[in-house]
């Protein structure tokens, strides 16, 4: 079942900011906003929270780590889909990530190979977030620990060729 959609109006400058963050013929305004919201949720909303109409207070959280040297999350979309097709349409996460790595390793920066607090390399986290967006777009699915491409995902991958 497709998610319920609503119409919203945004200022022209915000619309242009969304366009600047979109991949042509791939992203919709909704997918860009979803990605931004997920990034906020993943890395913390920042260092303060709203407590009143015009008041904020520090949360004690660290601001998100950002680097111009990181490989964009969208760079993992196609490799994830291709890896699933190569694996027969369904595979355990580690198998998919091994295949994805083979596809993107020449594009990865030193920063992508650094680890987050859990010890996982950043590129793997980016690939997992790409997977989450693909799942929200109904291009892949799967129970925890297994990723599976959908018919819609196969059609999308074919349209990219």
C-alpha positions in Angstrom: 0.0 0.0 0.0 1.4 3.4 -1.0 1.9 5.9 1.7 -0.7 8.7 2.0 0.4 11.8 0.3 -0.4 15.4 1.0 0.3 18.7 -0.8 2.4 21.3 0.9 3.5 24.7 -0.2 7.1 25.8 0.2 8.9 29.1 -0.4 10.8 29.3 -3.7 14.2 29.4 -1.9 13.4 26.2 0.0 12.3 24.5 -3.3 15.6 25.5 -4.9 17.4 24.1 -1.9 15.5 20.8 -2.3 16.4 20.8 -6.1 20.0 21.3 -5.3 20.0 18.1 -3.1 18.1 16.0 -5.6 19.3 13.6 -8.1 17.6 14.4 -11.4 15.1 11.7 -12.6 15.6 9.8 -9.4 14.5 12.0 -6.4 11.2 13.6 -5.7 10.7 16.5 -3.2 9.4 13.9 -0.8 12.4 11.6 -1.1 14.8 14.6 -0.6 12.8 15.7 2.5 12.7 12.1 3.8 16.5 11.8 3.4 17.1 15.0 5.3 14.7 14.0 8.1 16.4 10.6 8.4 19.8 12.3 8.5 18.6 14.5 11.4 17.2 11.5 13.2 20.3 9.4 12.6 22.8 12.0 13.7 20.8 13.9 16.3 18.8 17.0 15.9 21.8 19.2 16.8 22.9 20.7 20.0 19.7 22.3 21.2 16.0 21.7 21.5 13.0 24.0 21.4 11.3 24.4 24.8 9.0 27.3 23.9 7.9 29.5 21.1 11.3 31.4 21.1 13.4 29.4 23.6 15.9 26.7 23.1 18.2 24.8 25.5 21.3 22.7 24.9 20.8 19.0 24.7 24.4 17.9 25.3 24.4 16.0 22.0 27.3 16.3 19.6 26.6 18.1 16.3 26.6 15.7 13.3 29.9 14.8 11.7 30.1 16.2 8.2 32.8 16.0 5.6 33.1 17.2 2.0 35.2 14.1 1.5 32.4 11.6 2.2 30.8 9.7 -0.7 27.2 10.9 -1.1 24.6 8.4 0.2 22.9 8.4 -3.2 26.0 6.9 -4.7 25.1 3.6 -3.0 21.5 3.3 -4.5 22.4 1.7 -7.8 25.1 -0.6 -6.3 22.7 -1.9 -3.7 20.1 -2.7 -6.4 22.7 -4.3 -8.7 24.2 -6.3 -5.8 20.8 -7.8 -5.0 20.1 -8.7 -8.6 23.6 -10.4 -8.8 22.8 -12.3 -5.6 19.6 -13.7 -7.1 17.3 -11.1 -5.8 17.8 -11.7 -2.1 20.8 -12.0 0.2 22.0 -11.5 3.8 23.1 -7.9 4.6 26.8 -8.7 4.8 26.8 -10.5 1.4 25.1 -7.5 -0.1 27.5 -5.0 1.5 30.5 -7.1 0.3 29.2 -6.8 -3.3 28.4 -3.1 -2.9 31.9 -2.5 -1.6 33.4 -4.1 -4.8 31.3 -1.7 -6.8 32.1 1.5 -5.0 35.6 0.9 -3.5 37.3 3.1 -6.1 35.0 6.0 -5.2 35.4 5.8 -1.5 37.5 8.4 0.3 39.7 8.0 3.4 36.9 9.5 5.4 34.5 6.8 4.2 36.8 4.2 5.7 36.9 5.8 9.1 34.7 4.2 11.8 31.7 5.5 13.8 31.4 4.9 17.5 30.1 1.3 17.0 33.3 0.5 15.0 31.5 0.2 11.7 33.0 1.9 8.7 31.1 5.0 7.5 30.6 3.7 4.0 28.6 0.8 5.4 26.4 3.2 7.3 25.8 5.2 4.1 24.9 2.0 2.2 22.5 1.1 5.0 20.8 4.5 4.8 20.6 4.2 1.0 18.9 0.8 1.6 16.4 2.5 4.0 15.5 5.0 1.4 15.1 2.3 -1.2 12.8 0.4 1.2 10.7 3.5 1.8 10.4 3.8 -2.0 9.3 0.1 -2.1 12.3 -0.8 -4.3 13.6 -3.3 -1.8 12.2 -5.1 1.3 13.2 -7.9 3.6 13.1 -9.1 7.1 15.8 -8.0 9.5 19.2 -9.1 8.2 18.1 -9.9 4.7 17.6 -7.5 1.8 15.4 -8.4 -1.2 14.8 -6.4 -4.4 11.2 -5.9 -5.4 9.7 -6.0 -8.9 9.5 -2.3 -8.7 13.2 -2.2 -7.8 14.1 -4.3 -10.8 12.1 -2.0 -13.1 13.8 1.0 -11.5 17.2 -0.5 -12.0 16.4 -1.3 -15.7 15.3 2.3 -16.2 18.7 3.5 -15.1 20.5 1.6 -17.8 
